[in-house]
Amino acid sequence: MTLSCLRRALRDILASALDPREADATARIILEDGGGFSPVAIAADGDRTLEDFTVERLTGMARRVAEGGEPVQYVVGVARFYGMDLHVTPDVLIPRPETEGLVDRVVDAARGRSDLRVLDVCTGSGCIAIALARTLPFADVEACDISAAALGVARRNAADTGAKVTFFEADALCMPAPASPRYDIVVSNPPYIARSEAELMDDRVLLHEPSLALFVPDDDPLRFYRAVAVYAQSALVPGGRLFFEINSLYADATADLLRELGYTDVELDRDMYRRMRYASATLPQR
């Protein structure tokens, strides 16, 4: 089978489960990340005849997506985030484009600083911490997660990208206060989807991505924001900044919580889809 024929075969397999645009995009991901065939290579070398094992491996990936419902990023083992190719497994959430907006907001706030100390809570794949360590090369970046398996993925990603990040295991809901303030920035994209929202979600997320990193109880949807913000009261230096990715359904409640805890300059901001997606606040000078 030629490369061009394989591309058509992948799209045909995927079209049984995905709309035409998504099928085309997913076929492109399988070819590039699963097979190493870039769009340029396909256009320039479409008549190239492929080995049978290559065809079987890539069509098998397409079937896992179409028939098994697996996210293509898990199938190929790679997700793109902030200009990087990051390793992903079902132990971590697949990095989303919305989270790149959270990184942008931290970078904008930190622009011109070279001595920052940053903590990423609930790091998962390490995408936020690694992006910040690479974009703010003089920052001291730390990151934590409750999942040892997730930290293994994050450490691999840091090593692969050459990012200097210190990872440690911690439960975001009960992090002990440090002996003295140590961070200029605390950032977190914690679990924030209420259980009642699950019925509206894609099965590819529900059945394959880690529920530990997705859901919070309906009766306490702000539990992680409260815990991280309380921890940050003692962990941030005076004037330090707190950044969250948030659930748009609880945007105002999140802002109210931060104000109740004594934070100032509380701001909400929208993502690329115009949904309230980010919250930031400042720990006042003592």
ROPA-151751 format. One record per residue: x, y negated, z of N, C-alpha, C in turn; residue in three letters. Coordinates in pm, whole numbers, padded with zeros to 5 digits, always signed. Example, Ala and Ser with C-alpha at 12.3 -4.5 7.8 and 13.67 -1.06 7.14 Angstrom:
+01319+00569+00780+01230+00450+00780+01320+00330+00780ALA;+01285+00225+00708+01367+00106+00714+01290-00003+00787SER;
This chain:
+00084+00119+00000+00000+00000+00000+00088-00124+00000MET;+00049-00225-00077+00127-00349-00080+00087-00438+00037THR;+00168-00539+00061+00142-00632+00170+00010-00706+00148LEU;-00016-00747+00026-00142-00816-00004-00262-00724+00018SER;-00248-00601-00023-00357-00504-00002-00380-00478+00146CYS;-00271-00473+00222-00285-00453+00366-00360-00569+00430LEU;-00330-00689+00388-00401-00805+00442-00551-00791+00417ARG;-00589-00752+00297-00731-00735+00266-00791-00621+00348ARG;-00715-00514+00365-00765-00399+00442-00789-00438+00588ALA;-00698-00516+00644-00715-00561+00782-00839-00648+00796LEU;-00857-00739+00702-00975-00826+00707-01104-00746+00695ARG;-01103-00642+00611-01222-00558+00595-01255-00485+00725ASP;-01153-00432+00792-01174-00363+00919-01230-00459+01023ILE;-01171-00576+01032-01209-00674+01134-01345-00736+01107LEU;-01383-00742+00979-01511-00803+00942-01630-00725+00996ALA;-01607-00602+01036-01717-00523+01093-01758-00571+01232SER;-01669-00649+01296-01696-00694+01433-01686-00845+01450ALA;-01616-00912+01359-01589-01055+01373-01648-01132+01255LEU;-01674-01261+01276-01720-01342+01163-01602-01361+01067ASP;-01628-01400+00942-01522-01404+00841-01401-01490+00880PRO;-01425-01605+00940-01313-01692+00977-01228-01628+01086ARG;-01293-01570+01187-01218-01507+01296-01148-01381+01246GLU;-01212-01308+01156-01148-01188+01100-01021-01226+01025ALA;-01027-01334+00948-00909-01378+00873-00798-01422+00968ASP;-00832-01498+01072-00732-01545+01168-00671-01428+01244ALA;-00754-01330+01280-00704-01215+01355-00613-01129+01269THR;-00649-01111+01142-00561-01037+01051-00426-01105+01039ALA;-00428-01238+01035-00303-01314+01025-00216-01291+01149ARG;-00279-01288+01267-00205-01264+01391-00144-01124+01392ILE;-00222-01025+01350-00171-00887+01347-00053-00876+01251ILE;-00064-00937+01135+00045-00931+01037+00170-01001+01089LEU;+00150-01118+01150+00267-01197+01191+00326-01147+01322GLU;+00242-01133+01426+00294-01095+01557+00310-00944+01572ASP;+00227-00868+01501+00239-00723+01508+00335-00664+01407GLY;+00343-00728+01290+00426-00673+01183+00544-00758+01143GLY;+00549-00884+01188+00659-00972+01151+00646-01031+01012GLY;+00525-01031+00958+00502-01085+00823+00437-01222+00834PHE;+00512-01326+00809+00459-01461+00817+00371-01491+00697SER;+00283-01592+00707+00201-01629+00590+00287-01661+00468PRO;+00402-01723+00489+00492-01755+00377+00543-01627+00313VAL;+00581-01530+00396+00632-01403+00343+00524-01329+00266ALA;+00401-01335+00315+00291-01267+00246+00267-01330+00109ILE;+00270-01464+00105+00248-01534-00022+00360-01507-00122ALA;+00483-01500-00070+00598-01486-00159+00627-01341-00197ALA;+00584-01247-00110+00624-01108-00130+00504-01014-00117ASP;+00388-01060-00165+00266-00982-00150+00267-00849-00222GLY;+00351-00834-00325+00356-00709-00402+00448-00605-00339ASP;+00508-00641-00228+00601-00547-00162+00524-00425-00113ARG;+00578-00307-00141+00516-00182-00096+00565-00150+00044THR;+00471-00121+00133+00504-00097+00274+00513+00052+00304LEU;+00592+00084+00405+00599+00221+00453+00465+00262+00513GLU;+00433+00391+00503+00305+00440+00554+00289+00414+00703ASP;+00398+00431+00778+00386+00414+00923+00354+00269+00959PHE;+00403+00173+00879+00372+00032+00903+00224+00006+00879THR;+00174+00059+00770+00031+00043+00738-00054+00105+00848VAL;-00018+00225+00892-00096+00294+00994-00092+00219+01126GLU;+00025+00166+01161+00037+00095+01289-00048-00032+01289ARG;-00043-00109+01180-00115-00236+01177-00265-00215+01159LEU;-00305-00118+01080-00448-00090+01070-00502-00035+01202THR;-00418+00037+01274-00457+00085+01407-00482-00031+01502GLY;-00398-00135+01492-00419-00255+01574-00552-00320+01541MET;-00583-00329+01412-00709-00390+01369-00828-00311+01423ALA;-00817-00179+01423-00928-00097+01474-00944-00115+01625ARG;-00835-00132+01696-00847-00156+01840-00925-00284+01868ARG;-00905-00384+01784-00979-00509+01799-01125-00490+01757VAL;-01146-00429+01640-01281-00419+01585-01366-00316+01657ALA;-01308-00201+01689-01385-00091+01747-01376-00086+01899GLU;-01259-00121+01952-01241-00115+02097-01268-00246+02167GLY;-01280-00354+02090-01309-00484+02148-01193-00547+02222GLY;-01071-00497+02202-00956-00554+02272-00920-00690+02214GLU;-00881-00785+02298-00829-00912+02248-00704-00887+02165PRO;-00693-00954+02053-00580-00929+01964-00447-00961+02031VAL;-00447-01056+02122-00321-01091+02190-00267-00974+02273GLN;-00357-00899+02337-00313-00780+02410-00267-00672+02314TYR;-00334-00661+02201-00299-00558+02104-00158-00579+02049VAL;-00125-00704+02014+00008-00731+01960+00108-00763+02070VAL;+00058-00793+02192+00146-00819+02306+00201-00959+02312GLY;+00144-01051+02235+00198-01187+02227+00083-01288+02224VAL;+00103-01400+02292+00011-01514+02281+00094-01640+02266ALA;+00047-01729+02181+00118-01856+02161+00067-01960+02259ARG;+00161-02034+02317+00124-02137+02413+00233-02243+02415PHE;+00196-02365+02390+00286-02480+02398+00413-02459+02315TYR;+00393-02405+02196+00506-02384+02105+00589-02262+02136GLY;+00542-02175+02227+00618-02057+02266+00538-01931+02235MET;+00609-01822+02210+00548-01690+02202+00569-01621+02336ASP;+00461-01599+02410+00469-01541+02543+00416-01398+02542LEU;+00482-01313+02617+00437-01175+02634+00311-01174+02721HIS;+00209-01097+02681+00088-01083+02762+00047-00937+02769VAL;-00008-00901+02883-00064-00768+02906-00198-00787+02977THR;-00278-00682+02993-00404-00696+03068-00386-00733+03214PRO;-00262-00743+03262-00237-00790+03399-00248-00941+03411ASP;-00252-01013+03297-00257-01159+03302-00364-01210+03205VAL;-00417-01327+03236-00506-01392+03142-00430-01432+03017LEU;-00498-01432+02905-00440-01484+02782-00438-01637+02791ILE;-00324-01702+02774-00320-01848+02782-00413-01913+02679PRO;-00487-02016+02725-00583-02083+02639-00531-02219+02594ARG;-00580-02267+02479-00541-02401+02433-00578-02510+02533PRO;-00688-02491+02607-00728-02592+02705-00620-02613+02810GLU;-00550-02505+02844-00447-02515+02948-00326-02594+02899THR;-00305-02598+02768-00200-02685+02715-00229-02830+02751GLU;-00358-02866+02755-00396-03002+02795-00358-03031+02939GLY;-00365-02930+03026-00322-02949+03165-00173-02977+03170LEU;-00096-02901+03094+00049-02925+03088+00077-03066+03037VAL;+00005-03109+02934+00024-03244+02879+00005-03350+02986ASP;-00095-03333+03070-00123-03433+03172-00014-03438+03278ARG;+00041-03324+03313+00153-03323+03408+00276-03389+03346VAL;+00303-03354+03221+00419-03411+03152+00405-03563+03141VAL;+00288-03611+03107+00268-03756+03096+00291-03826+03230ASP;+00245-03764+03338+00263-03824+03470+00408-03821+03516ALA;+00483-03723+03466+00622-03705+03510+00723-03769+03416ALA;+00676-03830+03309+00767-03884+03209+00868-03981+03270ARG;+00995-03962+03235+01100-04050+03285+01163-04005+03415GLY;+01106-03904+03481+01163-03852+03606+01255-03734+03576ARG;+01361-03723+03653+01455-03612+03631+01483-03534+03759SER;+01411-03565+03865+01441-03502+03995+01318-03438+04056ASP;+01223-03401+03973+01095-03353+04024+01101-03209+04075LEU;+01022-03184+04176+01003-03048+04227+00856-03013+04204ARG;+00835-02902+04134+00701-02867+04086+00665-02727+04134VAL;+00538-02708+04175+00487-02576+04209+00363-02547+04126LEU;+00361-02430+04062+00246-02381+03986+00184-02266+04065ASP;+00060-02286+04110-00010-02186+04191-00104-02105+04102VAL;-00106-01975+04119-00182-01881+04033-00123-01883+03893CYS;+00005-01852+03882+00079-01871+03757+00044-01773+03647THR;-00003-01651+03682-00038-01555+03578+00080-01522+03489GLY;+00067-01547+03360+00174-01521+03263+00292-01613+03279SER;+00278-01716+03365+00384-01814+03381+00379-01927+03280GLY;+00271-01932+03201+00268-02025+03088+00285-02171+03131CYS;+00217-02213+03238+00226-02352+03282+00365-02382+03334ILE;+00413-02299+03425+00544-02323+03485+00655-02323+03381ALA;+00650-02229+03288+00754-02219+03185+00749-02338+03092ILE;+00628-02379+03052+00615-02497+02965+00670-02621+03034ALA;+00642-02635+03164+00693-02752+03237+00844-02745+03254LEU;+00897-02627+03283+01042-02613+03301+01116-02645+03172ALA;+01056-02611+03057+01120-02638+02929+01102-02783+02884ARG;+00991-02844+02924+00964-02981+02882+01026-03082+02977THR;+01035-03047+03104+01097-03132+03205+01225-03061+03251LEU;+01331-03068+03172+01446-02981+03194+01520-03005+03324PRO;+01497-03119+03389+01567-03143+03514+01479-03114+03636PHE;+01358-03067+03613+01268-03036+03724+01306-02903+03789ALA;+01279-02895+03918+01293-02770+03993+01154-02708+03998ASP;+01133-02603+03922+00999-02546+03906+00989-02413+03979VAL;+00885-02400+04061+00852-02276+04128+00710-02235+04087GLU;+00681-02107+04099+00549-02059+04061+00516-01935+04144ALA;+00387-01920+04177+00347-01806+04259+00219-01744+04208CYS;+00197-01618+04245+00075-01545+04210+00057-01434+04312ASP;-00067-01391+04331-00093-01281+04423-00059-01146+04362ILE;-00053-01140+04228-00034-01014+04156+00114-00990+04125SER;+00167-00882+04179+00306-00846+04148+00322-00813+04001ALA;+00219-00749+03941+00227-00716+03799+00230-00842+03713ALA;+00148-00941+03749+00150-01067+03675+00286-01135+03687ALA;+00343-01131+03805+00475-01193+03824+00581-01123+03738LEU;+00566-00994+03718+00659-00924+03630+00651-00976+03488GLY;+00528-01001+03441+00510-01058+03307+00568-01199+03302VAL;+00541-01279+03405+00590-01416+03408+00743-01421+03408ALA;+00805-01334+03485+00952-01333+03490+01009-01294+03354ARG;+00946-01199+03287+00991-01161+03153+00980-01281+03057ARG;+00869-01354+03066+00851-01469+02978+00954-01578+03005ASN;+00984-01600+03131+01085-01701+03164+01221-01659+03109ALA;+01255-01533+03124+01383-01484+03072+01389-01495+02921ALA;+01278-01459+02854+01276-01461+02708+01287-01603+02652ASP;+01231-01700+02724+01230-01839+02676+01345-01922+02732THR;+01424-01864+02821+01535-01938+02880+01492-02043+02980GLY;+01371-02028+03036+01321-02126+03132+01368-02090+03273ALA;+01407-02191+03347+01452-02170+03485+01333-02194+03578LYS;+01273-02085+03624+01159-02091+03714+01182-01991+03827VAL;+01154-02031+03949+01161-01942+04064+01021-01891+04094THR;+01002-01760+04086+00870-01700+04108+00867-01632+04245PHE;+00750-01638+04310+00733-01567+04436+00588-01525+04451PHE;+00567-01419+04529+00433-01366+04549+00365-01438+04664GLU;+00242-01482+04641+00166-01552+04745+00019-01550+04710ALA;-00064-01548+04814-00209-01556+04799-00248-01702+04808ASP;-00303-01757+04701-00337-01899+04698-00438-01937+04805ALA;-00516-01839+04854-00618-01870+04953-00564-01883+05095LEU;-00440-01841+05115-00385-01848+05252-00234-01870+05250CYS;-00191-01970+05175-00048-02002+05172-00009-02078+05298MET;+00095-02034+05368+00136-02104+05490+00195-02241+05458PRO;+00166-02338+05543+00219-02472+05523+00371-02471+05536ALA;+00442-02538+05447+00588-02544+05459+00629-02629+05579PRO;+00752-02610+05624+00800-02685+05740+00804-02834+05713ALA;+00824-02872+05588+00828-03013+05551+00784-03025+05406SER;+00737-03145+05364+00695-03162+05225+00809-03131+05129PRO;+00779-03060+05018+00887-03019+04928+00859-03041+04780ARG;+00732-03070+04743+00699-03081+04601+00650-03221+04564TYR;+00686-03262+04444+00633-03386+04387+00503-03361+04313ASP;+00488-03240+04261+00369-03203+04184+00328-03061+04221ILE;+00201-03042+04247+00141-02909+04258+00037-02900+04148VAL;+00045-02795+04068-00048-02775+03957-00106-02635+03966VAL;-00232-02621+03928-00294-02488+03938-00408-02473+03839SER;-00413-02357+03777-00529-02314+03698-00580-02187+03765ASN;-00656-02202+03873-00696-02086+03952-00822-02020+03897PRO;-00863-01908+03955-00994-01852+03918-01103-01954+03945PRO;-01195-01973+03848-01299-02074+03871-01434-02041+03806TYR;-01450-01924+03750-01577-01888+03686-01668-01821+03789ILE;-01786-01877+03811-01881-01817+03904-01931-01684+03848ALA;-01955-01590+03937-02000-01457+03894-02125-01463+03807ARG;-02213-01557+03837-02337-01569+03760-02315-01611+03616SER;-02196-01663+03585-02165-01704+03449-02121-01587+03361GLU;-02097-01471+03422-02042-01357+03348-02133-01313+03233ALA;-02264-01323+03252-02357-01277+03149-02348-01358+03021GLU;-02287-01476+03028-02272-01561+02910-02137-01543+02841LEU;-02052-01457+02897-01916-01445+02848-01899-01333+02747MET;-01798-01347+02663-01765-01248+02562-01716-01119+02628ASP;-01762-01004+02577-01717-00876+02633-01567-00857+02623ASP;-01503-00919+02524-01358-00905+02511-01287-00963+02633ARG;-01347-01066+02693-01292-01123+02816-01333-01037+02935VAL;-01462-01007+02947-01513-00936+03063-01452-00797+03080LEU;-01433-00726+02970-01390-00587+02977-01238-00569+02976LEU;-01165-00675+02940-01022-00656+02921-00932-00751+03000HIS;-00979-00870+03030-00893-00962+03106-00916-00943+03255GLU;-00814-00970+03338-00822-00936+03481-00926-01020+03556PRO;-01025-00954+03613-01132-01026+03684-01078-01101+03804SER;-00969-01052+03863-00908-01120+03978-00869-01263+03943LEU;-00832-01285+03816-00787-01417+03774-00900-01502+03716ALA;-01020-01445+03708-01132-01516+03644-01236-01568+03743LEU;-01280-01482+03836-01406-01507+03904-01394-01553+04049PHE;-01496-01631+04087-01515-01674+04226-01661-01647+04262VAL;-01691-01637+04393-01830-01611+04433-01922-01730+04398PRO;-02046-01699+04367-02142-01804+04337-02161-01900+04455ASP;-02149-01846+04577-02174-01930+04694-02052-02008+04740ASP;-01939-01990+04671-01818-02067+04708-01731-02087+04584ASP;-01781-02159+04484-01708-02172+04358-01581-02256+04367PRO;-01567-02334+04475-01449-02421+04489-01346-02363+04586LEU;-01357-02237+04616-01272-02181+04721-01123-02198+04691ARG;-01082-02179+04567-00939-02194+04534-00896-02340+04534PHE;-00981-02428+04486-00945-02570+04486-00930-02621+04629TYR;-01019-02577+04714-01011-02619+04855-00881-02568+04917ARG;-00851-02440+04898-00733-02382+04960-00604-02445+04907ALA;-00595-02463+04777-00473-02523+04719-00459-02668+04760VAL;-00570-02742+04761-00564-02884+04799-00525-02899+04946ALA;-00575-02811+05032-00535-02816+05174-00387-02783+05188VAL;-00342-02680+05119-00199-02648+05122-00116-02766+05072TYR;-00160-02830+04965-00083-02941+04906-00074-03060+04999ALA;-00168-03072+05095-00160-03184+05190-00029-03180+05269GLN;+00021-03061+05295+00148-03049+05368+00265-03020+05277SER;+00238-02970+05156+00347-02932+05066+00393-03046+04975ALA;+00303-03141+04947+00339-03254+04862+00409-03362+04942LEU;+00506-03428+04879+00565-03547+04939+00463-03660+04931VAL;+00471-03760+05018+00378-03874+05007+00384-03935+04867PRO;+00268-03958+04809+00263-04007+04671+00269-03897+04568GLY;+00279-03772+04612+00283-03660+04520+00149-03639+04451GLY;+00151-03566+04339+00031-03551+04256-00015-03406+04253ARG;-00146-03390+04247-00211-03260+04239-00288-03255+04108LEU;-00271-03145+04033-00337-03129+03903-00407-02994+03899PHE;-00533-02994+03851-00612-02872+03840-00673-02860+03702PHE;-00684-02735+03652-00781-02705+03549-00908-02662+03622GLU;-01024-02711+03577-01146-02693+03655-01260-02637+03570ILE;-01363-02593+03639-01489-02552+03577-01573-02678+03556ASN;-01612-02705+03433-01686-02827+03404-01818-02834+03480SER;-01874-02719+03516-01999-02719+03591-01983-02776+03731LEU;-01861-02774+03782-01836-02820+03919-01736-02936+03922TYR;-01732-03012+03813-01635-03121+03804-01657-03225+03913ALA;-01780-03273+03927-01807-03376+04027-01785-03323+04168ASP;-01822-03198+04191-01802-03138+04323-01654-03125+04355ALA;-01574-03094+04255-01429-03085+04276-01372-03221+04311THR;-01415-03324+04241-01367-03460+04270-01409-03502+04411ALA;-01532-03470+04449-01579-03505+04584-01496-03433+04690ASP;-01463-03306+04664-01382-03230+04759-01246-03296+04779LEU;-01182-03336+04671-01050-03399+04681-01057-03530+04760LEU;-01161-03607+04738-01176-03733+04813-01201-03705+04961ARG;-01282-03604+04991-01309-03568+05130-01183-03526+05203GLU;-01090-03466+05129-00963-03422+05188-00862-03536+05198LEU;-00899-03655+05157-00813-03771+05174-00727-03807+05056GLY;-00747-03740+04943-00669-03774+04824-00723-03903+04761TYR;-00636-03974+04695-00673-04098+04627-00649-04083+04477THR;-00688-04184+04403-00670-04184+04256-00725-04056+04194ASP;-00840-04012+04242-00900-03889+04190-00958-03918+04052VAL;-00916-03838+03955-00960-03858+03817-01006-03726+03756GLU;-01108-03733+03673-01153-03621+03592-01128-03653+03446LEU;-01096-03551+03368-01068-03574+03226-01122-03458+03144ASP;-01146-03484+03015-01207-03386+02927-01102-03314+02843ARG;-01140-03193+02800-01053-03116+02712-01086-03148+02566ASP;-01026-03074+02474-01043-03099+02331-01186-03076+02285MET;-01263-03003+02367-01402-02975+02331-01498-03071+02400TYR;-01443-03173+02466-01518-03277+02534-01585-03225+02661ARG;-01535-03115+02716-01584-03066+02844-01493-03117+02955ARG;-01550-03150+03068-01469-03186+03183-01384-03065+03221MET;-01253-03079+03214-01167-02963+03228-01050-02987+03324ARG;-01022-03111+03359-00904-03140+03440-00938-03235+03554TYR;-00872-03213+03665-00882-03304+03780-00741-03334+03829ALA;-00719-03457+03870-00590-03494+03928-00614-03586+04046SER;-00518-03589+04135-00531-03671+04257-00393-03697+04313ALA;-00386-03798+04399-00260-03837+04462-00270-03823+04613THR;-00165-03767+04672-00157-03765+04819-00109-03902+04865LEU;-00188-03973+04946-00151-04109+04980-00022-04116+05063PRO;+00042-04230+05055+00158-04254+05139+00116-04255+05285GLN;+00195-04192+05368+00159-04187+05511+00208-04312+05583ARG;
